[in-house]
Amino acid sequence: MRRVCVPLFMMVLIAMPVWAQSGPCTESVIKQGKTPTSEDLFSYMPPYGRPRIGRGEVQKANTDSFSKRTNVTRSWADDHRIIPSASGDMAYEYGTQRMGYDENGKHTDFEAAMLIVYRAKGSVCETVALTMHPLEEPPK
């Protein structure tokens, strides 16, 4: 009996990660960075002043807040994680992101805590919520 149970248990352990990556919202899909936004997208960033709901309202807030920024850079820190649900119908991504940009002749760099939520719609994984909050500079 033990000769049958141990190999069976090992096969289940090996197969579980494959099952967890079966729906539209998999880690590999999210890493590509090409997930469309949902119509009911929720987004909050401090430059908005208040949360924005709906793809059009978020796009307008992005244009109003960020259109003068150039040389924009983003990179994830070591705490970056993508966590898909077992069915792949939802996922979330979080971590610290180092950001930089030029605006009006001034360069700005900062770190921000990020949270992004994804949801499957049919066979497509959509971004449904995004929030960012700059981290305070450590005291000098």
N, C-alpha and C positions, 0 to 999 in steps of 0.2 A: 504493500500500500504506500509506503513511504517513497519508493522508487517512482511511483506515479504522481504523487502529490507535489513533491519538490519540483520536478520539471514543469508541471502544470502551473504551479505558483510562479515560477520564473517566467513562463510565457505570458502570464497575465501582467506581471510587472513590466515587461518589455512592451507589451501592446498598449498599456494604459496611456502613455504619452501620445501615441498615434491617435487613439480615440479622442483625446482632449483637443487635438488639432484638426478636427474633421469639419467644422462648420465654416461659414464665411469669415468670421472674425478670429483668425489665427495670428499667432505671433509673426509669421513670415509675411502675411498680408499687411499687417500694421507697420512692420519695419520698412516696407516699400514706400510708405508715406504718401500713398495716392488714394486714401479713402475719401470718398465724396462726403460733403456735409449734408445732414438731414434737413428737411424743410423746417422742422421744429427745433433746430439747433439752439442750445443754451450756451452763452459765453459770458464770462466776467473777467475783466482785466481792469486794474486801477485807472488807466487812462480813459476808460469808457465812462466812469462816474457812477454807473449803475449797471446791473446785469442787462444783457440784450437777449431777446428771444426771437428766433426766426432767422433763416438764412439771409434774407434781405437786410434786416436790421443789423445783423452782425457784420455783413459786408460794408454797410454804410458806416458803422462805428469804426471798423478797421481803416477805411479810407479817411475818415475825419481825423483819426488818432495817429495813423502811421504812414500816410502817403508821402510825407517829406523825408522819411528815413531812407538812407542809402547805405550801401556796404553792410547790409545786415548779415550777422553771423550767429549761428546757434550750434551748440554742441552739448550733448548729454554728459552728466557726471557719472561716476561709478555706481550711484544708487538708482540708476534708471532701470525700470522693470516694466514688462508687458505681461499681464495676467489674463489669459482667455478663460472663459467658462468651459466646463467639460464638454458641453455640446457645441461650443464655438458660436453661440448666438449672441454673446456679449463679451466684452473685454474692457479692461481699463489699463491705462499707461500712466506711470507717475515717476517722479524723480526731480532732480535739480538740473536746470538747464542754464548754461553760461550763454549770455546773449550780449551782442554788441551792435552798434549802429552809429552812423554819422547823421547829424541833423543840424542845419544852420551853422555849419563850420565847426561843430563841436562833436568829439567822439565820446560815446558813453558805453561803458561795460558794466554789467551787473549779473547776478545770479538770481534765479527765480524758481520757486516751487511750482511744479506743473502737475495737473491732473487732467487726463483726457479720457472720455468714456465713449465706447463704440457699441453699436447695436446692429444686428443683422436685419436687413430688409430684403426679403427674398434671398437671392444668392449673393448679395452685395453687403459688405460691411461699411456702415456709415459712421461718421463722427457725429455724436449727439450732444456732447457737452465738453466744454473746455474752460478751464480756469487757470489763471497764472497769478502768482503773487511774488513780487520782488522780495528777496531776503535782505535783511538789514546788514549793513556793513559792520564788521566786528569793531569794537572800540579800539582806538589807537593809543 
